[in-house]
Amino acid sequence: MTTLVISSQKGGVGKTTVAVNLAYSLARRGWRVLLVDADPQGGVGFSLSEKAREAKGFFNLLSQPGAFDPASLVLSTRLPEFRLLMCGTADLMAGGEEPPDSPELRGQLADLWKSFSDYDLVVIDTEAGIHGLTRAIMAVSDFLLLPQQAEPLSVRSMPRLLRHVANLRRELGEGVRAARLAGVLLTMVAEEEPVSQEIEGEIRELLPRDLLLDTRISRDPAFLKASRAGVPVALLRRQQPTAARSFDRLAEEMETRLNLAMTSQQKESDEYTRLLD
């Protein structure tokens, strides 16, 4: 089982849209995927259905240890490979605030991830900002994906964001599990806007070539419509929107970056269908 944290330095960069649609695209490719909403604002639930918004979930497990079997709070979807653990009741935490990063919290999170070992991939949508709970999640997870909007502020904040990630890994020391940076994903790219194209060029010059993903997510009204309808963008209408194809390309690229491609090949070589029983 592999854990992928999706985080951002600030809100409004399409983080939850990326989490929902990437997780769904990977599940459609055959991986058993659990999407965890670890954002106290419950963005994943608001992107999906009323049932999802009202379900118990991640924060119930953190605030009431032992009160629930984690598997019992997982929601199934019409795609068997795609399941959800919603935010739940975030205000159960002490003082209505998210817990601070601590060894105890990291241990609790690590145990929770172990309970989901039957999945190929656990995708965790976190609150904007690398601090507190998000920092603890990063400390016990495998990979980190950073969506960044193609705007001037992204260029200015990128070095600081990368320092946060490097400092966390340095703090934990060698041999300790901590999220490796799977890549930076450009989002909300305005294809017809010259400034957006210039910013993309600056970010590509700023980052090492292998750190910026080839896939980019364009600004598209389909994402807003899908969020309002409570579905991944691929399910918005019968004929798949163009916007959904970008997430299929992203899923393919992430398979390699998350070291899932080799497992996929092994699965294909190990499976066969009998001609006669």
TALIN-V896178 format. One record per residue. N is the residue number from 1. RES is the residue in one letter. PSI is psi in whole degrees, 0 to 359 (none if undefined). D_CENTER is the distance of its C-alpha to the mean C-alpha in Angstrom with 1 decimal. Layout:
N,RES,PSI,D_CENTER / N,RES,PSI,D_CENTER
This chain:
1,M,136,14.6 / 2,T,140,11.8 / 3,T,133,8.9 / 4,L,118,5.9 / 5,V,133,5.1 / 6,I,117,3.8 / 7,S,167,7.3 / 8,S,156,10.5 / 9,Q,327,14.2 / 10,K,166,15.0 / 11,G,172,14.2 / 12,G,17,14.9 / 13,V,4,13.0 / 14,G,22,10.9 / 15,K,310,7.6 / 16,T,323,7.4 / 17,T,317,9.1 / 18,V,315,6.8 / 19,A,310,4.0 / 20,V,311,7.3 / 21,N,327,9.1 / 22,L,315,7.4 / 23,A,317,7.1 / 24,Y,316,10.6 / 25,S,320,11.9 / 26,L,322,11.3 / 27,A,321,13.0 / 28,R,336,15.7 / 29,R,2,16.3 / 30,G,355,17.3 / 31,W,144,14.6 / 32,R,109,14.3 / 33,V,132,10.8 / 34,L,123,10.0 / 35,L,120,7.3 / 36,V,126,8.1 / 37,D,99,8.8 / 38,A,21,9.9 / 39,D,120,11.0 / 40,P,338,14.8 / 41,Q,352,15.2 / 42,G,43,13.5 / 43,G,323,11.8 / 44,V,317,10.3 / 45,G,320,13.9 / 46,F,339,15.5 / 47,S,348,13.7 / 48,L,242,15.1 / 49,S,170,18.4 / 50,E,322,20.9 / 51,K,318,20.7 / 52,A,320,17.0 / 53,R,328,17.9 / 54,E,353,20.8 / 55,A,147,19.5 / 56,K,157,19.5 / 57,G,224,16.4 / 58,F,310,14.5 / 59,F,335,17.0 / 60,N,321,19.9 / 61,L,323,19.2 / 62,L,319,19.1 / 63,S,340,22.1 / 64,Q,67,24.2 / 65,P,132,23.9 / 66,G,351,25.7 / 67,A,336,26.1 / 68,F,147,23.7 / 69,D,120,22.8 / 70,P,321,19.0 / 71,A,332,19.4 / 72,S,343,21.5 / 73,L,357,18.8 / 74,V,132,16.5 / 75,L,134,17.0 / 76,S,158,17.9 / 77,T,178,17.5 / 78,R,345,20.0 / 79,L,109,18.0 / 80,P,329,18.8 / 81,E,352,16.0 / 82,F,117,13.3 / 83,R,164,13.3 / 84,L,139,12.0 / 85,L,110,12.5 / 86,M,175,13.1 / 87,C,317,13.6 / 88,G,210,17.3 / 89,T,90,20.0 / 90,A,332,18.7 / 91,D,5,22.3 / 92,L,342,23.5 / 93,M,156,22.6 / 94,A,124,25.7 / 95,G,10,26.9 / 96,G,13,24.1 / 97,E,158,21.9 / 98,E,149,18.9 / 99,P,148,20.2 / 100,P,158,20.9 / 101,D,135,19.6 / 102,S,159,22.2 / 103,P,324,23.0 / 104,E,316,23.3 / 105,L,319,19.9 / 106,R,320,18.4 / 107,G,319,20.6 / 108,Q,318,19.6 / 109,L,318,15.9 / 110,A,319,16.9 / 111,D,323,19.1 / 112,L,316,16.5 / 113,W,322,14.3 / 114,K,328,17.6 / 115,S,349,18.3 / 116,F,28,15.6 / 117,S,347,17.1 / 118,D,348,18.0 / 119,Y,151,14.6 / 120,D,324,13.9 / 121,L,133,10.2 / 122,V,118,8.2 / 123,V,124,4.4 / 124,I,118,4.6 / 125,D,125,4.7 / 126,T,170,7.7 / 127,E,149,11.0 / 128,A,142,12.1 / 129,G,132,14.3 / 130,I,87,14.2 / 131,H,168,16.7 / 132,G,237,17.6 / 133,L,317,15.0 / 134,T,320,12.1 / 135,R,319,14.5 / 136,A,319,15.3 / 137,I,316,11.8 / 138,M,326,11.6 / 139,A,340,15.2 / 140,V,21,14.6 / 141,S,171,11.5 / 142,D,313,11.9 / 143,F,158,9.7 / 144,L,130,8.2 / 145,L,130,7.0 / 146,L,102,9.0 / 147,P,136,9.6 / 148,Q,127,13.3 / 149,Q,142,15.7 / 150,A,78,18.9 / 151,E,162,21.3 / 152,P,322,23.8 / 153,L,328,22.0 / 154,S,320,19.1 / 155,V,319,21.9 / 156,R,327,23.4 / 157,S,347,20.3 / 158,M,312,18.8 / 159,P,319,21.3 / 160,R,318,20.7 / 161,L,316,16.9 / 162,L,327,17.6 / 163,R,321,20.3 / 164,H,313,18.1 / 165,V,315,16.1 / 166,A,320,19.4 / 167,N,321,21.2 / 168,L,315,18.8 / 169,R,323,19.4 / 170,R,320,23.0 / 171,E,320,23.4 / 172,L,332,22.2 / 173,G,170,24.6 / 174,E,144,24.9 / 175,G,358,24.0 / 176,V,135,21.6 / 177,R,129,18.0 / 178,A,151,15.6 / 179,A,123,12.4 / 180,R,147,13.7 / 181,L,109,12.5 / 182,A,335,11.3 / 183,G,169,12.1 / 184,V,131,12.3 / 185,L,122,11.6 / 186,L,129,14.4 / 187,T,164,13.8 / 188,M,38,16.7 / 189,V,122,19.2 / 190,A,104,22.5 / 191,E,326,24.3 / 192,E,3,27.7 / 193,E,114,27.5 / 194,P,322,29.1 / 195,V,319,27.6 / 196,S,320,24.0 / 197,Q,321,25.3 / 198,E,318,26.9 / 199,I,319,23.9 / 200,E,318,21.9 / 201,G,320,24.9 / 202,E,319,25.0 / 203,I,321,21.4 / 204,R,328,22.1 / 205,E,328,25.3 / 206,L,322,23.7 / 207,L,151,21.1 / 208,P,148,22.0 / 209,R,321,21.9 / 210,D,355,19.5 / 211,L,333,16.9 / 212,L,125,16.4 / 213,L,147,14.8 / 214,D,322,17.5 / 215,T,143,15.5 / 216,R,148,15.5 / 217,I,117,14.6 / 218,S,156,17.9 / 219,R,124,18.8 / 220,D,131,19.7 / 221,P,342,21.1 / 222,A,329,19.6 / 223,F,319,16.3 / 224,L,319,18.3 / 225,K,320,20.4 / 226,A,318,17.6 / 227,S,318,16.2 / 228,R,324,19.8 / 229,A,346,20.4 / 230,G,37,17.4 / 231,V,157,16.1 / 232,P,153,13.7 / 233,V,333,15.7 / 234,A,338,17.0 / 235,L,9,18.9 / 236,L,320,20.4 / 237,R,168,23.6 / 238,R,315,25.3 / 239,Q,119,25.4 / 240,Q,127,21.8 / 241,P,153,21.3 / 242,T,324,21.1 / 243,A,329,17.8 / 244,A,330,16.2 / 245,R,330,17.6 / 246,S,327,15.6 / 247,F,332,12.4 / 248,D,320,14.6 / 249,R,320,15.6 / 250,L,318,12.1 / 251,A,319,11.5 / 252,E,318,14.9 / 253,E,321,14.4 / 254,M,331,11.2 / 255,E,317,13.4 / 256,T,316,15.8 / 257,R,333,13.8 / 258,L,8,12.3 / 259,N,32,15.9 / 260,L,339,15.4 / 261,A,319,18.1 / 262,M,318,20.9 / 263,T,320,20.0 / 264,S,317,20.0 / 265,Q,322,23.5 / 266,Q,319,24.7 / 267,K,316,23.8 / 268,E,322,25.7 / 269,S,337,28.7 / 270,D,347,28.9 / 271,E,145,29.0 / 272,Y,164,32.0 / 273,T,130,33.9 / 274,R,139,37.4 / 275,L,317,40.1 / 276,L,141,42.3 / 277,D,none,41.7
